[in-house]
């Protein structure tokens, strides 16, 4: 049976779509509760729930007596400090180079359980996307996510293997970039300011693909940083960064 999406969720998504499309820009007022209730044929209480959740997620800002506004992004366009390996290596006077191993469009029928979970994509959403693209000839129109795999080198030695997935609807021109020249994180921050993120670091044995890319023996120890970052209350990108265990370390100051 088709799972019905709650009305307040549909309203949230419509608001986010308008923000990403540039219809409602940072600092600008959005439609009133009454107008949204009429547009979606729901009660103001339902609209209020959607606005309340988006405000809690720092997407909107509600001002007593003035209305609801798109929240201003601050701190130089990002709330998240995203480490950039290109800058790190250049700062250390290392010769940096990036090699793009692959780029591809991921359509709804190609999603695995991990990506579906990370990007909160329901199977019913995937089915809808497929129906909407039955008559489309361009793969880009059917894209749900974009995937890139990049090897980052320091002084000619592979130092990091990056696997990244990006919401295709939020950053439609991502796949067209030359990531041997443009850094993925820099591009995403410029196009869609990041508001928060989460990450884990794990020690894992290198699968064959990763071992080949990093020029190490299969099953060698690696450090894997997995990170997902959010923009306008939704996951924008999920990335796995694999590092050869004997060539890389994470450090900082407290």
Buried (B, 14 or more C-beta within 10 A) or exposed (E): EEEEEEBBEBBBBBBBBBBBEEEBEEEEEBBEBEEBBEEBEBEBEBBBBBBEBBBEBBBBBBEEEEBBBBBEBEEEEBBBEBEBBBEBBEEEEBEBBBEBBEBBBBBBEBBEEEBBEBBEBEEEBBBBBBEEBEEEEEEEBBBBBBBBBBBBBBEEEBBBBBBBBBBBBBBBEBBEBEBEEBBBBEBBBEBBBBBBBEBEEEEBEBEEBBBBBBEBEEEBEBBBBBBBBBBBBBBBBBBBBBBBBEBBEEEEEE
